Amino acid sequence: MFVAVLSISFGTLALLNAQALTWLGTFGGNRSQARDVSADGRVVVGWSFNASGLNRAFRWVEGQGREDLNITYASLLTDGSRLEYAYAISSNGRSIVGEGYNASTGRQEAFLLDTAPSCQSHNGDVDNNGCVDDADLLAVLFAFGSSGSGLPEDINCDGAVDDADLLMVLFNFGSGC
């Protein structure tokens, strides 16, 4: 995103804001296209040919570079499905819409990709009622020893409900009540 401020004084024109150009590259193919940018200008989405000539949807993040959405979100794709074009991104950079091949239906379809992490650490309020209380403590105790993703009792998002999660509830016990 570029914003320029021009100043005219005594017949001269001066550019007060520097310009910048960032080449986003390809995945080994001969063409790529940026399609949309987040509101803060830090995230760009688009598509690129790879070395085999296939379209690959990408996301470029300032300071991190370009990534193939098919690799980053491979766990969400069914066998043979692929994200080919990323057309737009939400203003906060979280949601991406585009087009891809859905292997389960055998056709090109639109997609909506939510890029938020599957687990978000919190203060121990497992039931999200605004209060870290005995219900939250019991939930963690009953789930103690469980492992996997998406467990609400996994407060620190390390993939296991363990002593670290129990301590989070105990340290925050009574918060928000």
GROMACS elastic network, one bead per residue, 0.5 to 0.9 nm:
[ bonds ]
;  ai    aj funct       b0    kb
    1    20     6  0.88945   500
    1    37     6  0.83612   500
    1    40     6  0.83745   500
    1    41     6  0.58669   500
    2    17     6  0.85676   500
    2    18     6  0.86099   500
    2    19     6  0.66954   500
    2    20     6  0.78625   500
    3    17     6  0.70598   500
    3    18     6  0.87599   500
    3    19     6  0.83175   500
    4    15     6  0.68499   500
    4    16     6  0.68245   500
    4    17     6  0.53774   500
    4    18     6  0.77156   500
    4    19     6  0.80927   500
    5    14     6  0.85026   500
    5    15     6  0.62806   500
    5    16     6  0.55501   500
    5    17     6  0.62212   500
    6    13     6  0.68129   500
    6    14     6  0.58975   500
    6    15     6  0.52386   500
    6    16     6  0.62714   500
    6    17     6  0.83723   500
    7    12     6  0.80281   500
    7    13     6  0.59393   500
    7    14     6  0.54205   500
    7    15     6  0.68563   500
    7    16     6  0.73389   500
    8    11     6  0.63242   500
    8    12     6  0.55916   500
    8    14     6  0.66815   500
    9    12     6  0.55659   500
    9    13     6  0.70867   500
    9    14     6  0.84968   500
   10    13     6  0.87710   500
   15    18     6  0.72893   500
   24    32     6  0.80639   500
   24    33     6  0.87062   500
   24    34     6  0.81263   500
   24    60     6  0.73690   500
   24    65     6  0.78074   500
   24    66     6  0.68931   500
   25    28     6  0.84366   500
   25    31     6  0.82258   500
   25    32     6  0.68583   500
   25    48     6  0.81630   500
   25    66     6  0.80419   500
   26    29     6  0.58871   500
   26    30     6  0.70106   500
   26    31     6  0.63765   500
   26    32     6  0.56053   500
   26    33     6  0.88531   500
   26    47     6  0.84566   500
   26    48     6  0.54170   500
   26    49     6  0.65309   500
   26    50     6  0.68371   500
   26    51     6  0.88658   500
   26    66     6  0.87737   500
   27    30     6  0.85654   500
   27    31     6  0.87923   500
   27    32     6  0.83667   500
   27    48     6  0.62580   500
   27    49     6  0.61580   500
   27    51     6  0.65137   500
   27    56     6  0.79749   500
   27    68     6  0.80682   500
   28    31     6  0.87123   500
   28    48     6  0.85502   500
   28    49     6  0.69806   500
   28    52     6  0.80953   500
   28    53     6  0.86162   500
   29    32     6  0.79697   500
   29    48     6  0.71118   500
   29    52     6  0.71777   500
   29    53     6  0.61038   500
   29    54     6  0.82947   500
   30    48     6  0.82107   500
   30    49     6  0.65037   500
   30    50     6  0.79418   500
   30    51     6  0.80394   500
   30    53     6  0.82500   500
   31    47     6  0.86416   500
   31    48     6  0.58855   500
   31    49     6  0.57493   500
   31    50     6  0.85835   500
   32    46     6  0.74563   500
   32    47     6  0.56154   500
   32    49     6  0.62675   500
   32    55     6  0.88107   500
   33    45     6  0.85751   500
   33    46     6  0.54849   500
   33    47     6  0.54707   500
   33    48     6  0.63204   500
   34    37     6  0.81715   500
   34    44     6  0.67339   500
   34    45     6  0.58196   500
   34    47     6  0.66630   500
   34    48     6  0.86765   500
   34    58     6  0.88069   500
   34    86     6  0.86022   500
   34    87     6  0.82812   500
   35    44     6  0.74561   500
   35    45     6  0.58633   500
   35    47     6  0.78278   500
   35    86     6  0.71391   500
   35    87     6  0.53056   500
   35    88     6  0.63588   500
   35    89     6  0.88390   500
   36    43     6  0.84967   500
   36    44     6  0.57498   500
   36    45     6  0.55301   500
   36    46     6  0.68634   500
   36    86     6  0.83450   500
   36    87     6  0.64278   500
   36    89     6  0.61836   500
   37    40     6  0.80158   500
   37    41     6  0.57388   500
   37    42     6  0.74002   500
   37    43     6  0.56580   500
   37    45     6  0.64696   500
   37    88     6  0.74065   500
   37    89     6  0.64772   500
   37    90     6  0.83145   500
   37    91     6  0.78410   500
   37    93     6  0.80424   500
   38    41     6  0.51819   500
   38    42     6  0.64310   500
   38    43     6  0.53215   500
   38    44     6  0.64771   500
   38    45     6  0.86649   500
   38    88     6  0.86769   500
   38    89     6  0.61182   500
   38    90     6  0.62156   500
   38    92     6  0.60837   500
   38    93     6  0.52593   500
   38    94     6  0.88981   500
   39    42     6  0.78980   500
   39    43     6  0.84160   500
   39    90     6  0.78765   500
   39    92     6  0.64647   500
   39    93     6  0.77186   500
   40    43     6  0.77235   500
   40    91     6  0.75938   500
   40    92     6  0.77232   500
   40    93     6  0.86405   500
   41    44     6  0.73174   500
   41    62     6  0.83459   500
   42    60     6  0.81119   500
   42    61     6  0.57598   500
   42    62     6  0.50345   500
   42    63     6  0.85465   500
   42    93     6  0.82615   500
   43    59     6  0.68812   500
   43    60     6  0.56393   500
   43    62     6  0.63978   500
   43    89     6  0.82514   500
   43    92     6  0.88826   500
   43    93     6  0.61856   500
   44    58     6  0.82752   500
   44    59     6  0.56827   500
   44    60     6  0.50467   500
   44    61     6  0.65551   500
   44    62     6  0.85414   500
   44    66     6  0.87899   500
   44    88     6  0.86146   500
   44    89     6  0.76347   500
   44    93     6  0.83758   500
   45    57     6  0.74946   500
   45    58     6  0.56348   500
   45    60     6  0.62385   500
   45    61     6  0.88735   500
   45    66     6  0.89964   500
   45    85     6  0.87377   500
   45    86     6  0.57252   500
   45    87     6  0.68110   500
   45    88     6  0.66059   500
   45    89     6  0.67304   500
   45    96     6  0.78102   500
   46    56     6  0.85463   500
   46    57     6  0.58663   500
   46    58     6  0.54611   500
   46    59     6  0.66841   500
   46    60     6  0.84900   500
   46    85     6  0.62294   500
   46    87     6  0.59683   500
   46    88     6  0.77808   500
   46    98     6  0.87992   500
   47    55     6  0.63845   500
   47    56     6  0.54164   500
   47    58     6  0.54473   500
   47    59     6  0.83975   500
   47    68     6  0.88625   500
   47    84     6  0.67025   500
   47    85     6  0.50495   500
   47    86     6  0.60062   500
   47    87     6  0.81495   500
   48    53     6  0.89583   500
   48    54     6  0.80416   500
   48    55     6  0.55361   500
   48    56     6  0.53172   500
   48    57     6  0.65468   500
   48    58     6  0.71373   500
   48    68     6  0.89414   500
   48    84     6  0.83104   500
   48    85     6  0.80905   500
   49    52     6  0.75836   500
   49    53     6  0.52267   500
   49    54     6  0.52440   500
   49    56     6  0.60870   500
   49    57     6  0.89292   500
   50    53     6  0.52738   500
   50    54     6  0.55056   500
   50    55     6  0.64950   500
   50    56     6  0.67566   500
   51    54     6  0.75194   500
   52    55     6  0.89854   500
   54    84     6  0.78680   500
   55    83     6  0.81464   500
   55    85     6  0.68703   500
   56    68     6  0.65288   500
   56    69     6  0.74826   500
   56    70     6  0.72277   500
   56    82     6  0.78086   500
   56    83     6  0.62064   500
   56    85     6  0.63406   500
   56    86     6  0.84631   500
   56   100     6  0.89001   500
   57    67     6  0.86272   500
   57    68     6  0.61615   500
   57    69     6  0.57597   500
   57    70     6  0.72275   500
   57    82     6  0.86145   500
   57    83     6  0.54980   500
   57    86     6  0.50645   500
   57    87     6  0.86643   500
   57    98     6  0.80314   500
   57    99     6  0.85368   500
   57   100     6  0.84576   500
   58    66     6  0.65731   500
   58    67     6  0.55173   500
   58    69     6  0.53005   500
   58    70     6  0.81825   500
   58    83     6  0.87015   500
   58    84     6  0.84736   500
   58    85     6  0.77264   500
   58    86     6  0.66203   500
   59    65     6  0.82003   500
   59    66     6  0.56466   500
   59    67     6  0.55016   500
   59    68     6  0.68231   500
   59    69     6  0.67376   500
   59    86     6  0.80059   500
   59    96     6  0.89604   500
   60    63     6  0.89524   500
   60    64     6  0.73416   500
   60    65     6  0.51536   500
   60    67     6  0.62306   500
   60    68     6  0.89727   500
   61    64     6  0.53257   500
   61    65     6  0.53193   500
   61    66     6  0.64952   500
   61    67     6  0.83830   500
   62    65     6  0.61465   500
   62    66     6  0.87664   500
   64    67     6  0.86893   500
   67    70     6  0.86498   500
   67    71     6  0.77534   500
   67    72     6  0.71445   500
   68    71     6  0.54914   500
   68    72     6  0.63874   500
   68    73     6  0.86285   500
   68    83     6  0.89464   500
   69    72     6  0.50061   500
   69    73     6  0.57274   500
   69    74     6  0.76624   500
   69    82     6  0.88469   500
   69    83     6  0.68656   500
   69    84     6  0.88570   500
   69    86     6  0.89342   500
   70    73     6  0.55570   500
   70    74     6  0.53091   500
   70    75     6  0.89540   500
   70    76     6  0.89491   500
   70    77     6  0.77293   500
   70    81     6  0.88469   500
   70    82     6  0.62100   500
   70    83     6  0.59792   500
   70    84     6  0.84306   500
   71    74     6  0.50105   500
   71    75     6  0.84920   500
   72    75     6  0.81619   500
   73    76     6  0.56037   500
   73    77     6  0.70705   500
   73   115     6  0.84478   500
   74    77     6  0.53233   500
   74    78     6  0.82638   500
   74    82     6  0.87019   500
   75    78     6  0.78642   500
   77    80     6  0.76282   500
   77    81     6  0.56240   500
   77    82     6  0.68218   500
   77    83     6  0.85328   500
   77   102     6  0.84880   500
   77   103     6  0.88830   500
   78    81     6  0.54298   500
   78    82     6  0.83901   500
   78   102     6  0.78544   500
   78   103     6  0.67816   500
   78   104     6  0.73156   500
   79    82     6  0.88024   500
   79   103     6  0.67437   500
   79   104     6  0.82327   500
   80   101     6  0.80859   500
   80   102     6  0.76971   500
   80   103     6  0.53966   500
   80   104     6  0.84447   500
   81   100     6  0.74676   500
   81   101     6  0.53177   500
   81   104     6  0.76764   500
   81   106     6  0.88283   500
   82    99     6  0.89432   500
   82   100     6  0.55641   500
   82   101     6  0.52400   500
   82   102     6  0.68631   500
   82   103     6  0.80152   500
   83    86     6  0.75998   500
   83    98     6  0.75902   500
   83    99     6  0.63829   500
   83   101     6  0.65497   500
   83   102     6  0.85937   500
   83   111     6  0.80152   500
   84    98     6  0.76164   500
   84    99     6  0.59196   500
   84   101     6  0.72532   500
   85    97     6  0.84764   500
   85    98     6  0.52656   500
   85    99     6  0.51121   500
   85   100     6  0.64376   500
   86    89     6  0.80099   500
   86    96     6  0.66759   500
   86    97     6  0.58661   500
   86    99     6  0.66208   500
   86   100     6  0.87092   500
   86   111     6  0.88568   500
   87    96     6  0.75510   500
   87    97     6  0.58858   500
   87    99     6  0.77204   500
   88    95     6  0.83636   500
   88    96     6  0.57946   500
   88    97     6  0.54134   500
   88    98     6  0.68105   500
   89    92     6  0.80029   500
   89    93     6  0.58179   500
   89    94     6  0.71428   500
   89    95     6  0.56163   500
   89    97     6  0.64496   500
   90    93     6  0.51590   500
   90    94     6  0.61131   500
   90    95     6  0.52642   500
   90    96     6  0.65630   500
   90    97     6  0.86009   500
   91    94     6  0.78463   500
   91    95     6  0.85298   500
   92    95     6  0.79369   500
   93    96     6  0.76447   500
   93   115     6  0.84388   500
   94   113     6  0.83244   500
   94   114     6  0.61405   500
   94   115     6  0.53509   500
   94   116     6  0.62111   500
   95   112     6  0.68842   500
   95   113     6  0.56225   500
   95   115     6  0.60786   500
   95   116     6  0.81099   500
   96   111     6  0.80724   500
   96   112     6  0.58011   500
   96   113     6  0.50687   500
   96   114     6  0.66603   500
   96   115     6  0.76474   500
   97   110     6  0.72297   500
   97   111     6  0.55466   500
   97   113     6  0.62367   500
   97   114     6  0.89605   500
   98   109     6  0.84700   500
   98   110     6  0.55853   500
   98   111     6  0.53421   500
   98   112     6  0.67859   500
   98   113     6  0.83916   500
   99   108     6  0.68117   500
   99   109     6  0.55735   500
   99   111     6  0.56853   500
   99   112     6  0.87659   500
  100   107     6  0.83998   500
  100   108     6  0.54679   500
  100   109     6  0.55885   500
  100   110     6  0.63481   500
  100   111     6  0.68625   500
  101   104     6  0.89893   500
  101   105     6  0.85963   500
  101   106     6  0.71236   500
  101   107     6  0.57423   500
  101   109     6  0.61634   500
  101   110     6  0.86047   500
  102   105     6  0.56766   500
  102   106     6  0.57885   500
  102   107     6  0.57028   500
  102   108     6  0.61486   500
  102   109     6  0.64331   500
  103   107     6  0.70146   500
  103   108     6  0.88361   500
  104   107     6  0.82947   500
  105   108     6  0.85507   500
  114   117     6  0.86386   500
  115   118     6  0.85729   500
  116   119     6  0.84155   500
  116   120     6  0.87313   500
  117   120     6  0.65895   500
  118   149     6  0.74218   500
  118   150     6  0.61064   500
  118   157     6  0.89246   500
  119   149     6  0.72543   500
  119   150     6  0.57536   500
  119   151     6  0.77399   500
  119   152     6  0.78869   500
  119   154     6  0.82465   500
  119   155     6  0.84715   500
  119   156     6  0.84767   500
  119   157     6  0.56930   500
  119   158     6  0.89374   500
  119   159     6  0.89867   500
  120   152     6  0.88574   500
  120   155     6  0.77472   500
  120   156     6  0.77249   500
  120   157     6  0.66055   500
  121   124     6  0.84775   500
  121   154     6  0.78343   500
  121   155     6  0.51550   500
  121   157     6  0.57093   500
  122   125     6  0.69871   500
  122   126     6  0.81814   500
  122   155     6  0.57404   500
  122   156     6  0.70128   500
  122   157     6  0.89535   500
  122   168     6  0.87297   500
  123   126     6  0.83816   500
  123   132     6  0.77566   500
  123   155     6  0.71716   500
  123   156     6  0.87319   500
  123   168     6  0.64412   500
  123   169     6  0.69200   500
  123   171     6  0.88221   500
  123   172     6  0.64744   500
  123   175     6  0.86505   500
  124   127     6  0.87490   500
  124   128     6  0.88328   500
  124   131     6  0.87729   500
  124   132     6  0.59960   500
  124   133     6  0.87369   500
  124   136     6  0.67992   500
  124   137     6  0.81693   500
  124   140     6  0.88393   500
  124   153     6  0.78970   500
  124   154     6  0.89941   500
  124   155     6  0.60704   500
  124   156     6  0.89642   500
  124   165     6  0.75357   500
  124   166     6  0.82974   500
  124   167     6  0.89550   500
  124   168     6  0.58062   500
  124   170     6  0.82261   500
  124   171     6  0.87854   500
  124   172     6  0.67310   500
  124   173     6  0.79518   500
  125   128     6  0.52736   500
  125   129     6  0.69751   500
  125   130     6  0.66177   500
  125   131     6  0.60736   500
  125   133     6  0.75542   500
  125   135     6  0.89130   500
  125   136     6  0.59880   500
  125   137     6  0.88742   500
  125   153     6  0.89237   500
  125   155     6  0.86029   500
  125   169     6  0.74662   500
  125   172     6  0.86358   500
  125   173     6  0.89045   500
  125   175     6  0.86975   500
  126   129     6  0.81273   500
  126   132     6  0.76778   500
  126   135     6  0.82477   500
  126   136     6  0.52879   500
  126   137     6  0.84533   500
  126   139     6  0.73118   500
  126   140     6  0.80123   500
  126   152     6  0.59446   500
  126   153     6  0.59675   500
  126   154     6  0.87927   500
  126   155     6  0.77013   500
  126   169     6  0.88225   500
  127   130     6  0.82291   500
  127   131     6  0.85998   500
  127   132     6  0.86181   500
  127   135     6  0.77455   500
  127   136     6  0.64966   500
  127   139     6  0.85052   500
  127   152     6  0.80969   500
  128   131     6  0.74224   500
  128   132     6  0.85452   500
  129   132     6  0.80834   500
  129   176     6  0.89647   500
  130   175     6  0.80639   500
  130   176     6  0.55925   500
  130   177     6  0.70813   500
  131   136     6  0.85869   500
  131   173     6  0.81635   500
  131   174     6  0.65554   500
  131   175     6  0.57190   500
  132   135     6  0.78854   500
  132   136     6  0.61024   500
  132   137     6  0.78942   500
  132   169     6  0.67864   500
  132   170     6  0.86713   500
  132   172     6  0.64252   500
  132   173     6  0.51061   500
  132   174     6  0.53514   500
  132   175     6  0.54185   500
  132   176     6  0.66807   500
  132   177     6  0.70186   500
  133   136     6  0.54733   500
  133   137     6  0.64629   500
  133   138     6  0.88404   500
  133   169     6  0.80886   500
  133   172     6  0.87070   500
  133   173     6  0.57376   500
  133   174     6  0.57545   500
  133   175     6  0.78658   500
  133   177     6  0.76340   500
  134   138     6  0.60273   500
  134   139     6  0.84671   500
  134   173     6  0.80451   500
  134   174     6  0.88576   500
  135   138     6  0.51864   500
  135   139     6  0.61570   500
  135   140     6  0.87858   500
  136   139     6  0.50365   500
  136   140     6  0.63498   500
  136   141     6  0.86244   500
  136   153     6  0.81963   500
  136   169     6  0.71481   500
  136   173     6  0.88381   500
  137   140     6  0.53396   500
  137   141     6  0.62032   500
  137   142     6  0.86932   500
  137   166     6  0.72179   500
  137   169     6  0.61954   500
  137   170     6  0.75041   500
  137   173     6  0.82842   500
  138   142     6  0.60028   500
  138   143     6  0.84565   500
  139   142     6  0.52872   500
  139   143     6  0.61895   500
  139   144     6  0.84550   500
  139   153     6  0.66570   500
  140   143     6  0.51133   500
  140   144     6  0.57832   500
  140   152     6  0.87876   500
  140   153     6  0.52566   500
  140   154     6  0.78629   500
  140   155     6  0.88193   500
  140   161     6  0.70232   500
  140   162     6  0.82902   500
  140   165     6  0.72427   500
  140   166     6  0.63255   500
  140   169     6  0.81508   500
  141   145     6  0.87512   500
  141   153     6  0.88445   500
  141   161     6  0.86553   500
  141   162     6  0.88392   500
  141   166     6  0.73343   500
  142   145     6  0.86788   500
  143   146     6  0.56045   500
  143   147     6  0.88487   500
  143   151     6  0.87925   500
  143   153     6  0.67527   500
  143   154     6  0.87099   500
  143   161     6  0.64319   500
  143   162     6  0.86461   500
  144   147     6  0.87450   500
  144   153     6  0.83153   500
  144   160     6  0.81650   500
  144   161     6  0.50837   500
  144   162     6  0.56577   500
  144   163     6  0.80426   500
  144   165     6  0.87793   500
  144   166     6  0.82900   500
  145   160     6  0.67250   500
  145   161     6  0.54590   500
  145   162     6  0.58823   500
  146   151     6  0.84209   500
  146   154     6  0.86571   500
  146   159     6  0.84959   500
  146   160     6  0.58287   500
  146   161     6  0.54136   500
  146   162     6  0.78874   500
  147   151     6  0.77975   500
  147   154     6  0.82514   500
  147   158     6  0.88709   500
  147   159     6  0.54527   500
  147   161     6  0.62228   500
  147   162     6  0.88811   500
  148   151     6  0.67932   500
  148   154     6  0.88442   500
  148   158     6  0.88696   500
  148   159     6  0.50898   500
  148   160     6  0.63998   500
  148   161     6  0.88141   500
  149   152     6  0.89466   500
  149   154     6  0.83843   500
  149   157     6  0.79745   500
  149   158     6  0.86016   500
  149   159     6  0.56590   500
  149   160     6  0.82417   500
  150   153     6  0.87868   500
  150   154     6  0.78608   500
  150   157     6  0.83441   500
  150   159     6  0.81891   500
  151   154     6  0.53499   500
  151   155     6  0.82626   500
  151   157     6  0.82620   500
  151   159     6  0.78521   500
  151   160     6  0.82762   500
  151   161     6  0.80042   500
  152   155     6  0.66586   500
  152   157     6  0.88038   500
  153   156     6  0.87691   500
  153   157     6  0.89015   500
  153   160     6  0.86950   500
  153   161     6  0.62324   500
  153   165     6  0.72805   500
  153   166     6  0.88965   500
  154   157     6  0.53484   500
  154   158     6  0.69678   500
  154   159     6  0.65936   500
  154   160     6  0.59476   500
  154   162     6  0.77494   500
  154   164     6  0.89701   500
  154   165     6  0.61659   500
  155   158     6  0.81276   500
  155   160     6  0.89953   500
  155   161     6  0.76372   500
  155   164     6  0.82533   500
  155   165     6  0.52951   500
  155   166     6  0.84655   500
  155   168     6  0.73514   500
  155   169     6  0.84395   500
  156   159     6  0.82866   500
  156   160     6  0.87203   500
  156   161     6  0.86934   500
  156   164     6  0.74856   500
  156   165     6  0.63078   500
  156   168     6  0.82372   500
  157   160     6  0.74845   500
  157   161     6  0.87139   500
  157   165     6  0.89416   500
  158   161     6  0.81223   500
  160   165     6  0.85201   500
  161   164     6  0.77843   500
  161   165     6  0.60818   500
  161   166     6  0.79186   500
  162   165     6  0.55282   500
  162   166     6  0.64801   500
  162   167     6  0.88293   500
  163   167     6  0.60370   500
  163   168     6  0.85926   500
  164   167     6  0.51569   500
  164   168     6  0.63581   500
  164   169     6  0.89606   500
  165   168     6  0.50883   500
  165   169     6  0.65677   500
  165   170     6  0.87860   500
  166   169     6  0.53015   500
  166   170     6  0.62952   500
  166   171     6  0.86825   500
  167   171     6  0.59174   500
  167   172     6  0.84208   500
  168   171     6  0.52619   500
  168   172     6  0.61720   500
  168   173     6  0.83092   500
  169   172     6  0.52459   500
  169   173     6  0.56248   500
  170   174     6  0.87563   500
  171   174     6  0.88680   500
  172   175     6  0.55338   500
  173   176     6  0.89009   500
  173   177     6  0.89635   500
  174   177     6  0.55704   500
